[in-house]
Amino acid sequence: MKNKQPNFLQNLFPKKVITESPDNYLANEKVSSGHSILKKLMMLSVILLFIAPPVFAQDTDLFPDDVTVKTQQAPPALPDYVQPPCPGDGYYWTPGYWAWADGYYWVPGVWVLPPSIGLLWTPGYWGFSLGFYGWHPGYWGPTVGYYGGINYGFGYFGTGFFGGRWEGGHFMYNTSVWRVGKNIHNTYVNKVNMGARNRASFNGTGGVNYRANGEEMRRMENRTPASEEQRNHEINMSNEKGQFHAPNTRPAVHSMSAPGGQRFDQGGHQMRMGGGGGGRGGRRG
């Protein structure tokens, strides 16, 4: 059985019936063949442009060399949870995120001490590119750079940072987005209204559609990697079954006062051995 051309191709390249001698036909064709073929090829390219599957620039990773983990499984949505109070002056909040170890597991948000004075934390993020989800690790730096447009809450609302600032060698806490105790006095209030929260945990098609601007790309220079206690915090949580994602479940531990410190559930209640504990909730991300 012969294959039939699609109708649009038949119209572009119809079969010709030669009614004159081959020599005369070829001579006449030489005059118009150049323009005719070029016109048909242009028309065909326009048709293919519309029927070919689209390639989205959003799914082209701007920073492929930064990726440390790749998987074809999309990360779950970010959970809502309550931030525990700051354990002491100088501590800095790093929001929770999904990490990968043969499955997604939740690394609780945690208060940590910066490696040095003047540094701010840029969270890591998952980016979808060419069929894979790649993890871009977080880092410390003098400014907050690009973190995929992911709304982690607590001052990290997708772009920029509103949790606090350094002044004279001391960190000033913005108490409108970070929860600090009464024993911390270097505070200020800068209310931020970010509207409804997008809980998508990755950048790209199906997630957050946000590309780095020039200023954010410049801020990615002079990066200091996560501290050893931050890396150990991530590794330790991968050994806890209750942190792994499963349908219709939520992580056992959502946040911590410090790496290896007190644990808190989704509502901000301190957890005890064998179950949830007491305590009062605080600000949600």
Secondary structure, DSSP 8 states (H G I E B T S, - for coil): ------HHHHHHS------S-HHHHHHHHHHHHHHHHHHHHHHHHHHHHHHS----GGGS-S-GGG--EEESS--------B-----STT-EEE--EEEESSSEEEE-EEEE--SSTT-EEE--EEEEETTEEEEE--EEESS----TT-EEETTEESSS--SEEEETTEEEEETTTS---TT---EE-------S-----EESTTSB-----HHHHHTTSS-EE--HHHHHHHHHHTT-GGGB--TT---S--EESSTTS-EE-TTS-BEETTEE-------B-
